Amino acid sequence: MSGASQNTASSASPIIKNQHPAGAQIKALRLQGKRIMMRPLVPSDHAAWSEVRLRNGEWLSVWEPQRSEFIADPATDYQAFERRCAARDRERLAGTSYTLGLFIENTFVGEVNLNNVLRGAMQTGTVGYWIDRAHAGNGYVAEGVAVLSHFAFEELKLHRIEVCIIPRNTNSKKVMDKLKFRLEGLAERFLEINGVWEDHLRYGFTIEEWQNRKAAITQQWLVTKT
Ligand SMILES: CC(C)(COP(=O)(O)OP(=O)(O)OC[C@H]1O[C@@H](n2cnc3c(N)ncnc32)[C@H](O)[C@@H]1OP(=O)(O)O)[C@@H](O)C(=O)NCCC(=O)NCCS
């Protein structure tokens, strides 16, 4: 062993066994709105997540990519859910995706995600979401996206976020109306949804727009410090 590598080894901080140095950052993320809280899902959320997913089968499946028959369903397979949580933790650590459970008074009701985070010249991310039909119609997802926008622009310092919606998904377009995201246009055959290459409307929101509307969004959806 060379002298240089011996020096490096002796001056390095020890890593506690089985504990990643960024572990606290991975697990501790909590985003708070006026009525909602969002945090990464953990294996112990399986029972709640699975109950909501199974009860909302068609409500969700018509708006989501088809699940491969070769991949275990996390809704019915605890270990598949555990692997899903671990994969999401790794993505968050790498800074590529932030997948968050949506909670109302500690009850799991859906998910709001910031996916496909790209740095370089784009500094962008794609927002996706869904909610239990039993809790739909309360503006909870709009609040979740407002909270995620704050995180994306103020914490991650992204320049732009986007939401992509099939034109016939009127409920999701209502979320965009509430948040006043800017309609950019139609991307043809943009994403595979339920087995079909579907056209999607692309809604954009940049940091310049965030800065102009931050005060109003904060007042309506976010927790203000007193
Ligand atoms: C799209 C979705 C996330 C909206 O979430 P939400 O928190 O209910 O959003 P809102 O409360 O703003 O409601 C949006 C519209 O849904 C409709 N709606 C409300 N409650 C509903 C219910 N129980 N059943 C059906 N539609 C309902 C209303 O038209 C409402 O618009 P309005 O508030 O102007 O009346 C939710 O409908 C959902 O999860 N749908 C299935 C998955 C999906 O489409 N994901 C998005 C893919 S881009």
The ligand as a Tripos MOL2 file, in Angstrom:
@<TRIPOS>MOLECULE
LIG
   48    50     1     0     0
SMALL
NO_CHARGES

@<TRIPOS>ATOM
      1 C1        -56.5890   13.8180  -10.9070 C.3       1 LIG1
      2 C2        -56.6530   13.7210   -9.4060 C.3       1 LIG1
      3 C3        -55.2450   13.4650   -8.8710 C.3       1 LIG1
      4 C4        -57.1770   15.0460   -8.8110 C.3       1 LIG1
      5 O1        -57.0110   15.0550   -7.4070 O.3       1 LIG1
      6 P1        -58.0420   15.8240   -6.4200 P.3       1 LIG1
      7 O2        -57.3180   16.0860   -5.1510 O.co2     1 LIG1
      8 O3        -59.3260   15.1020   -6.3520 O.co2     1 LIG1
      9 O4        -58.2510   17.1830   -7.2130 O.3       1 LIG1
     10 P2        -59.4030   18.2640   -6.9630 P.3       1 LIG1
     11 O5        -59.9280   18.1740   -5.5690 O.co2     1 LIG1
     12 O6        -58.8220   19.5310   -7.4300 O.co2     1 LIG1
     13 O7        -60.5810   17.7930   -7.9370 O.3       1 LIG1
     14 C5        -60.4410   17.8670   -9.3430 C.3       1 LIG1
     15 C6        -61.7760   17.5700   -9.9990 C.3       1 LIG1
     16 O8        -62.1310   16.2040   -9.8230 O.3       1 LIG1
     17 C7        -63.5950   16.0790   -9.8300 C.3       1 LIG1
     18 N1        -63.9510   15.2680   -8.6660 N.ar      1 LIG1
     19 C8        -63.9690   15.6490   -7.3790 C.ar      1 LIG1
     20 N2        -64.3040   14.6180   -6.5800 N.ar      1 LIG1
     21 C9        -64.4950   13.5600   -7.3730 C.ar      1 LIG1
     22 C10       -64.8460   12.2160   -7.1370 C.ar      1 LIG1
     23 N3        -65.0550   11.7610   -5.9000 N.pl3     1 LIG1
     24 N4        -64.9740   11.3860   -8.1860 N.ar      1 LIG1
     25 C11       -64.7390   11.8370   -9.4170 C.ar      1 LIG1
     26 N5        -64.3750   13.1190   -9.7080 N.ar      1 LIG1
     27 C12       -64.2580   13.9590   -8.6910 C.ar      1 LIG1
     28 C13       -64.1500   17.4680   -9.8030 C.3       1 LIG1
     29 O9        -64.5680   17.8240  -11.1190 O.3       1 LIG1
     30 C14       -62.9460   18.3100   -9.4080 C.3       1 LIG1
     31 O10       -62.9740   19.6010   -9.9690 O.3       1 LIG1
     32 P3        -63.6110   20.8410   -9.1170 P.3       1 LIG1
     33 O11       -62.8790   20.8940   -7.8050 O.co2     1 LIG1
     34 O12       -63.3530   22.0140   -9.9810 O.co2     1 LIG1
     35 O13       -65.0580   20.4970   -8.9350 O.co2     1 LIG1
     36 C15       -57.5920   12.5510   -8.9590 C.3       1 LIG1
     37 O14       -58.8270   12.7250   -9.6070 O.3       1 LIG1
     38 C16       -57.0110   11.1630   -9.2790 C.2       1 LIG1
     39 O15       -56.2230   10.6270   -8.5040 O.2       1 LIG1
     40 N6        -57.4460   10.5920  -10.4040 N.am      1 LIG1
     41 C17       -56.9550    9.2600  -10.8170 C.3       1 LIG1
     42 C18       -55.4640    9.2310  -11.1670 C.3       1 LIG1
     43 C19       -55.0660   10.3680  -12.0880 C.2       1 LIG1
     44 O16       -55.8110   10.7800  -12.9590 O.2       1 LIG1
     45 N7        -53.8510   10.8830  -11.8800 N.am      1 LIG1
     46 C20       -53.3290   11.9970  -12.6630 C.3       1 LIG1
     47 C21       -52.7190   11.5560  -13.9270 C.3       1 LIG1
     48 S1        -52.1180   12.9590  -14.8540 S.3       1 LIG1
@<TRIPOS>BOND
     1     1     2 1
     2     2     3 1
     3     2     4 1
     4     2    36 1
     5     4     5 1
     6     5     6 1
     7     6     7 2
     8     6     8 1
     9     6     9 1
    10     9    10 1
    11    10    11 2
    12    10    12 1
    13    10    13 1
    14    13    14 1
    15    14    15 1
    16    15    16 1
    17    15    30 1
    18    16    17 1
    19    17    18 1
    20    17    28 1
    21    18    19 ar
    22    18    27 ar
    23    19    20 ar
    24    20    21 ar
    25    21    22 ar
    26    21    27 ar
    27    22    23 1
    28    22    24 ar
    29    24    25 ar
    30    25    26 ar
    31    26    27 ar
    32    28    29 1
    33    28    30 1
    34    30    31 1
    35    31    32 1
    36    32    33 2
    37    32    34 1
    38    32    35 1
    39    36    37 1
    40    36    38 1
    41    38    39 2
    42    38    40 1
    43    40    41 1
    44    41    42 1
    45    42    43 1
    46    43    44 2
    47    43    45 1
    48    45    46 1
    49    46    47 1
    50    47    48 1
@<TRIPOS>SUBSTRUCTURE
     1 LIG1         1 GROUP 0 **** ****
